Amino acid sequence: MAQTNATDSAASVPAVLYRSVFTDTPRGVETESLDWKAANTEVGKNLRGHMDILKWEAAQAKAQAEKNVAPAGSVSNPGAAKP
């Protein structure tokens, strides 16, 4: 194959095929839809930005951990209890 001169404006160039960047985007990841105005208002409550979000995440993790703790005296794994 003959080389073409890159400075030659008359040189033939192969056509570029269009391929959307969204072709391989996963679909169905979101399980629910939120009203964007309500979501924007909720985020706007974090006046100190990232610091408020970190505190909220820590509070959520603490609440989840407390929810997962078994009550005193209960057996968390009944199959492991000895008779």
DOROPA-896919 format. One record per residue: x, y, z of N, C-alpha, C, O in turn; residue in three letters. Coordinates in Angstrom, 1 decimal. Example, Ala and Ser with C-alpha at 12.3 -4.5 7.8 and 13.67 -1.06 7.14 Angstrom:
! DOROPA-896919
+--------+--------+--------+--------+--------+--------+--------+--------+--------+--------+--------+--------+-----+
!   n_xx !   n_yy !   n_zz !  ca_xx !  ca_yy !  ca_zz !   c_xx !   c_yy !   c_zz !   o_xx !   o_yy !   o_zz ! res !
+--------+--------+--------+--------+--------+--------+--------+--------+--------+--------+--------+--------+-----+
!   13.2 !   -5.7 !    7.8 !   12.3 !   -4.5 !    7.8 !   13.2 !   -3.3 !    7.8 !   14.2 !   -3.3 !    8.5 ! ALA !
!   12.8 !   -2.2 !    7.1 !   13.7 !   -1.1 !    7.1 !   12.9 !    0.0 !    7.9 !   13.4 !    1.1 !    8.0 ! SER !
+--------+--------+--------+--------+--------+--------+--------+--------+--------+--------+--------+--------+-----+
***
This chain:
! DOROPA-896919
+--------+--------+--------+--------+--------+--------+--------+--------+--------+--------+--------+--------+-----+
!   n_xx !   n_yy !   n_zz !  ca_xx !  ca_yy !  ca_zz !   c_xx !   c_yy !   c_zz !   o_xx !   o_yy !   o_zz ! res !
+--------+--------+--------+--------+--------+--------+--------+--------+--------+--------+--------+--------+-----+
!    0.8 !   -1.2 !    0.0 !    0.0 !    0.0 !    0.0 !    0.9 !    1.2 !    0.0 !    1.9 !    1.3 !    0.7 ! MET !
!    0.5 !    2.2 !   -0.8 !    1.3 !    3.4 !   -0.9 !    1.0 !    4.3 !    0.2 !   -0.1 !    4.5 !    0.7 ! ALA !
!    2.0 !    5.0 !    0.7 !    1.9 !    5.9 !    1.8 !    1.4 !    7.3 !    1.2 !    1.8 !    7.7 !    0.1 ! GLN !
!    0.5 !    7.9 !    1.9 !    0.0 !    9.2 !    1.5 !    0.7 !   10.3 !    2.3 !    1.2 !   10.1 !    3.4 ! THR !
!    0.9 !   11.4 !    1.7 !    1.5 !   12.5 !    2.3 !    0.5 !   13.2 !    3.3 !   -0.6 !   13.6 !    2.8 ! ASN !
!    0.8 !   13.4 !    4.5 !   -0.1 !   14.0 !    5.5 !   -0.4 !   15.4 !    5.2 !   -1.4 !   16.0 !    5.7 ! ALA !
!    0.5 !   16.1 !    4.4 !    0.3 !   17.5 !    4.1 !   -0.5 !   17.7 !    2.9 !   -0.9 !   18.8 !    2.5 ! THR !
!   -0.9 !   16.6 !    2.2 !   -1.6 !   16.7 !    0.9 !   -3.1 !   16.8 !    1.3 !   -3.7 !   15.8 !    1.8 ! ASP !
!   -3.7 !   17.9 !    1.0 !   -5.1 !   18.1 !    1.3 !   -6.0 !   17.3 !    0.4 !   -7.2 !   17.2 !    0.7 ! SER !
!   -5.5 !   16.8 !   -0.7 !   -6.4 !   16.0 !   -1.6 !   -6.3 !   14.5 !   -1.3 !   -6.9 !   13.7 !   -2.0 ! ALA !
!   -5.5 !   14.2 !   -0.3 !   -5.4 !   12.7 !    0.1 !   -6.7 !   12.2 !    0.5 !   -7.5 !   12.9 !    1.2 ! ALA !
!   -7.0 !   10.9 !    0.1 !   -8.2 !   10.3 !    0.6 !   -8.1 !    9.8 !    2.0 !   -7.1 !    9.4 !    2.5 ! SER !
!   -9.2 !   10.0 !    2.7 !   -9.3 !    9.6 !    4.1 !  -10.5 !    8.7 !    4.3 !  -11.5 !    9.0 !    3.8 ! VAL !
!  -10.3 !    7.6 !    5.0 !  -11.5 !    6.7 !    5.2 !  -12.6 !    7.4 !    6.0 !  -12.3 !    8.2 !    6.9 ! PRO !
!  -13.8 !    7.0 !    5.8 !  -14.9 !    7.6 !    6.5 !  -14.9 !    7.2 !    7.9 !  -14.5 !    6.1 !    8.3 ! ALA !
!  -15.3 !    8.1 !    8.8 !  -15.4 !    7.8 !   10.2 !  -16.8 !    7.4 !   10.5 !  -17.7 !    8.1 !   10.2 ! VAL !
!  -16.9 !    6.2 !   11.1 !  -18.3 !    5.7 !   11.5 !  -18.7 !    6.3 !   12.8 !  -17.9 !    6.3 !   13.8 ! LEU !
!  -20.0 !    6.7 !   12.9 !  -20.5 !    7.2 !   14.1 !  -20.9 !    6.1 !   15.0 !  -21.5 !    5.1 !   14.6 ! TYR !
!  -20.5 !    6.2 !   16.3 !  -20.9 !    5.2 !   17.3 !  -21.2 !    6.0 !   18.6 !  -20.3 !    6.7 !   19.1 ! ARG !
!  -22.4 !    5.9 !   19.0 !  -22.8 !    6.6 !   20.2 !  -22.1 !    6.2 !   21.4 !  -21.8 !    5.0 !   21.6 ! SER !
!  -21.7 !    7.1 !   22.3 !  -21.0 !    6.7 !   23.5 !  -22.0 !    6.1 !   24.5 !  -21.6 !    5.5 !   25.5 ! VAL !
!  -23.3 !    6.2 !   24.3 !  -24.3 !    5.6 !   25.1 !  -24.7 !    4.2 !   24.8 !  -25.6 !    3.6 !   25.4 ! PHE !
!  -24.1 !    3.6 !   23.7 !  -24.4 !    2.3 !   23.3 !  -24.2 !    1.2 !   24.4 !  -25.0 !    0.3 !   24.5 ! THR !
!  -23.1 !    1.3 !   25.1 !  -22.8 !    0.3 !   26.1 !  -23.2 !    0.7 !   27.5 !  -22.8 !    0.0 !   28.5 ! ASP !
!  -24.0 !    1.8 !   27.6 !  -24.4 !    2.2 !   29.0 !  -25.4 !    1.2 !   29.6 !  -26.4 !    0.9 !   28.9 ! THR !
!  -25.1 !    0.8 !   30.8 !  -26.1 !   -0.2 !   31.4 !  -27.5 !    0.5 !   31.6 !  -27.6 !    1.7 !   31.8 ! PRO !
!  -28.5 !   -0.3 !   31.4 !  -29.8 !    0.1 !   31.5 !  -30.5 !   -0.6 !   32.7 !  -30.1 !   -1.7 !   33.0 ! ARG !
!  -31.4 !    0.0 !   33.4 !  -32.1 !   -0.6 !   34.5 !  -31.4 !   -0.6 !   35.8 !  -31.7 !   -1.4 !   36.7 ! GLY !
!  -30.4 !    0.2 !   35.9 !  -29.6 !    0.2 !   37.2 !  -30.4 !    0.9 !   38.3 !  -30.4 !    0.4 !   39.4 ! VAL !
!  -31.1 !    2.0 !   38.0 !  -31.9 !    2.7 !   38.9 !  -33.2 !    1.9 !   39.2 !  -33.9 !    1.5 !   38.3 ! GLU !
!  -33.5 !    1.7 !   40.5 !  -34.7 !    1.0 !   40.8 !  -35.9 !    1.9 !   41.2 !  -37.0 !    1.5 !   41.2 ! THR !
!  -35.6 !    3.2 !   41.4 !  -36.6 !    4.2 !   41.7 !  -36.3 !    5.5 !   41.0 !  -35.1 !    5.8 !   40.7 ! GLU !
!  -37.3 !    6.3 !   40.9 !  -37.1 !    7.6 !   40.2 !  -37.4 !    8.7 !   41.3 !  -38.5 !    8.6 !   41.9 ! SER !
!  -36.6 !    9.7 !   41.4 !  -36.9 !   10.8 !   42.3 !  -37.2 !   12.0 !   41.6 !  -36.7 !   12.3 !   40.5 ! LEU !
!  -38.0 !   12.9 !   42.2 !  -38.3 !   14.2 !   41.6 !  -37.0 !   15.0 !   41.8 !  -36.5 !   15.2 !   42.9 ! ASP !
!  -36.5 !   15.5 !   40.7 !  -35.2 !   16.2 !   40.7 !  -35.3 !   17.5 !   41.5 !  -34.3 !   17.9 !   42.2 ! TRP !
!  -36.4 !   18.2 !   41.6 !  -36.5 !   19.4 !   42.4 !  -36.4 !   19.0 !   43.9 !  -35.8 !   19.7 !   44.6 ! LYS !
!  -37.1 !   18.0 !   44.3 !  -37.1 !   17.6 !   45.7 !  -35.6 !   17.1 !   46.1 !  -35.1 !   17.4 !   47.1 ! ALA !
!  -35.0 !   16.4 !   45.2 !  -33.6 !   15.9 !   45.4 !  -32.7 !   17.1 !   45.5 !  -31.8 !   17.1 !   46.4 ! ALA !
!  -32.9 !   18.1 !   44.6 !  -32.0 !   19.3 !   44.7 !  -32.2 !   20.1 !   46.0 !  -31.3 !   20.6 !   46.6 ! ASN !
!  -33.5 !   20.2 !   46.4 !  -33.7 !   20.8 !   47.7 !  -33.1 !   20.1 !   48.9 !  -32.5 !   20.7 !   49.8 ! THR !
!  -33.2 !   18.8 !   48.8 !  -32.6 !   18.0 !   49.9 !  -31.0 !   18.2 !   50.0 !  -30.5 !   18.3 !   51.0 ! GLU !
!  -30.4 !   18.2 !   48.8 !  -28.9 !   18.4 !   48.8 !  -28.6 !   19.8 !   49.2 !  -27.6 !   20.0 !   49.8 ! VAL !
!  -29.5 !   20.7 !   48.9 !  -29.2 !   22.1 !   49.2 !  -29.2 !   22.4 !   50.7 !  -28.7 !   23.4 !   51.2 ! GLY !
!  -29.7 !   21.4 !   51.5 !  -29.7 !   21.5 !   53.0 !  -28.3 !   21.4 !   53.5 !  -28.1 !   21.7 !   54.7 ! LYS !
!  -27.4 !   20.8 !   52.7 !  -26.1 !   20.6 !   53.2 !  -25.2 !   21.8 !   52.9 !  -24.5 !   21.9 !   51.9 ! ASN !
!  -25.4 !   22.8 !   53.7 !  -24.8 !   24.1 !   53.5 !  -23.3 !   24.1 !   53.6 !  -22.6 !   24.9 !   52.9 ! LEU !
!  -22.8 !   23.2 !   54.3 !  -21.3 !   23.1 !   54.4 !  -20.7 !   22.1 !   53.4 !  -19.5 !   21.7 !   53.5 ! ARG !
!  -21.5 !   21.6 !   52.5 !  -21.1 !   20.8 !   51.4 !  -20.7 !   19.4 !   51.8 !  -21.5 !   18.7 !   52.5 ! GLY !
!  -19.6 !   18.9 !   51.5 !  -19.1 !   17.5 !   51.6 !  -19.1 !   17.1 !   53.1 !  -19.4 !   16.0 !   53.4 ! HIS !
!  -18.8 !   18.1 !   54.0 !  -18.7 !   17.7 !   55.4 !  -20.1 !   17.3 !   55.9 !  -20.2 !   16.3 !   56.7 ! MET !
!  -21.1 !   18.0 !   55.5 !  -22.5 !   17.6 !   56.0 !  -22.9 !   16.2 !   55.4 !  -23.5 !   15.4 !   56.1 ! ASP !
!  -22.5 !   15.9 !   54.2 !  -22.8 !   14.7 !   53.6 !  -22.0 !   13.5 !   54.3 !  -22.6 !   12.5 !   54.6 ! ILE !
!  -20.8 !   13.8 !   54.7 !  -20.0 !   12.8 !   55.5 !  -20.7 !   12.5 !   56.8 !  -20.8 !   11.3 !   57.3 ! LEU !
!  -21.2 !   13.5 !   57.5 !  -21.8 !   13.4 !   58.8 !  -23.1 !   12.6 !   58.6 !  -23.5 !   11.7 !   59.4 ! LYS !
!  -23.9 !   12.9 !   57.5 !  -25.1 !   12.1 !   57.3 !  -24.8 !   10.7 !   57.0 !  -25.5 !    9.8 !   57.5 ! TRP !
!  -23.8 !   10.4 !   56.2 !  -23.4 !    9.0 !   55.9 !  -23.0 !    8.3 !   57.2 !  -23.4 !    7.1 !   57.4 ! GLU !
!  -22.3 !    8.9 !   58.1 !  -21.9 !    8.3 !   59.4 !  -23.1 !    8.0 !   60.2 !  -23.2 !    7.0 !   60.9 ! ALA !
!  -24.1 !    8.9 !   60.3 !  -25.3 !    8.7 !   61.0 !  -26.1 !    7.6 !   60.5 !  -26.6 !    6.8 !   61.2 ! ALA !
!  -26.1 !    7.4 !   59.2 !  -26.9 !    6.3 !   58.5 !  -26.2 !    5.0 !   58.9 !  -26.9 !    4.0 !   59.1 ! GLN !
!  -24.9 !    5.0 !   58.8 !  -24.1 !    3.7 !   59.1 !  -24.3 !    3.3 !   60.6 !  -24.5 !    2.2 !   60.9 ! ALA !
!  -24.4 !    4.3 !   61.5 !  -24.6 !    4.0 !   62.9 !  -26.0 !    3.5 !   63.1 !  -26.2 !    2.5 !   63.9 ! LYS !
!  -27.0 !    4.1 !   62.5 !  -28.3 !    3.7 !   62.6 !  -28.5 !    2.2 !   62.1 !  -29.2 !    1.4 !   62.7 ! ALA !
!  -27.9 !    1.9 !   61.0 !  -27.9 !    0.6 !   60.4 !  -27.3 !   -0.4 !   61.3 !  -27.8 !   -1.5 !   61.5 ! GLN !
!  -26.1 !    0.0 !   61.9 !  -25.4 !   -1.0 !   62.8 !  -26.3 !   -1.2 !   64.1 !  -26.3 !   -2.4 !   64.5 ! ALA !
!  -26.9 !   -0.2 !   64.6 !  -27.8 !   -0.4 !   65.8 !  -29.0 !   -1.3 !   65.4 !  -29.5 !   -2.0 !   66.3 ! GLU !
!  -29.5 !   -1.1 !   64.2 !  -30.6 !   -1.9 !   63.8 !  -30.2 !   -3.4 !   63.6 !  -31.1 !   -4.3 !   63.8 ! LYS !
!  -29.0 !   -3.7 !   63.2 !  -28.5 !   -5.0 !   63.0 !  -28.1 !   -5.7 !   64.3 !  -27.8 !   -6.9 !   64.3 ! ASN !
!  -28.0 !   -5.0 !   65.4 !  -27.5 !   -5.6 !   66.7 !  -28.7 !   -6.4 !   67.2 !  -29.8 !   -5.9 !   67.3 ! VAL !
!  -28.4 !   -7.7 !   67.6 !  -29.4 !   -8.6 !   68.2 !  -29.7 !   -8.1 !   69.6 !  -28.8 !   -7.7 !   70.3 ! ALA !
!  -31.0 !   -8.2 !   70.1 !  -31.3 !   -7.9 !   71.4 !  -30.5 !   -8.8 !   72.4 !  -30.2 !   -9.9 !   72.1 ! PRO !
!  -30.3 !   -8.3 !   73.6 !  -29.5 !   -9.0 !   74.6 !  -30.3 !  -10.3 !   75.0 !  -31.5 !  -10.3 !   75.1 ! ALA !
!  -29.5 !  -11.4 !   75.1 !  -30.1 !  -12.7 !   75.4 !  -30.6 !  -13.5 !   74.2 !  -31.0 !  -14.7 !   74.4 ! GLY !
!  -30.6 !  -12.9 !   73.0 !  -31.1 !  -13.6 !   71.9 !  -30.0 !  -14.3 !   71.2 !  -28.8 !  -13.9 !   71.3 ! SER !
!  -30.3 !  -15.3 !   70.4 !  -29.3 !  -16.1 !   69.7 !  -29.3 !  -15.6 !   68.3 !  -30.4 !  -15.7 !   67.6 ! VAL !
!  -28.2 !  -15.1 !   67.8 !  -28.2 !  -14.5 !   66.4 !  -28.1 !  -15.6 !   65.3 !  -28.6 !  -15.4 !   64.2 ! SER !
!  -27.6 !  -16.8 !   65.7 !  -27.5 !  -17.9 !   64.8 !  -28.1 !  -19.1 !   65.4 !  -27.4 !  -19.9 !   66.1 ! ASN !
!  -29.4 !  -19.4 !   65.3 !  -30.1 !  -20.5 !   66.1 !  -29.5 !  -21.8 !   65.7 !  -29.5 !  -22.7 !   66.6 ! PRO !
!  -29.0 !  -22.0 !   64.5 !  -28.4 !  -23.3 !   64.2 !  -27.1 !  -23.6 !   64.9 !  -26.7 !  -24.8 !   65.1 ! GLY !
!  -26.4 !  -22.6 !   65.4 !  -25.2 !  -22.7 !   66.1 !  -25.3 !  -22.9 !   67.6 !  -24.4 !  -23.2 !   68.3 ! ALA !
!  -26.6 !  -22.8 !   68.1 !  -26.8 !  -22.9 !   69.6 !  -26.7 !  -24.4 !   70.0 !  -27.1 !  -25.3 !   69.3 ! ALA !
!  -26.1 !  -24.6 !   71.1 !  -25.9 !  -25.9 !   71.7 !  -27.0 !  -26.3 !   72.6 !  -27.5 !  -25.4 !   73.3 ! LYS !
!  -27.5 !  -27.5 !   72.5 !  -28.6 !  -28.0 !   73.4 !  -28.3 !  -28.1 !   74.8 !  -29.1 !  -28.4 !   75.6 ! PRO !
+--------+--------+--------+--------+--------+--------+--------+--------+--------+--------+--------+--------+-----+
***
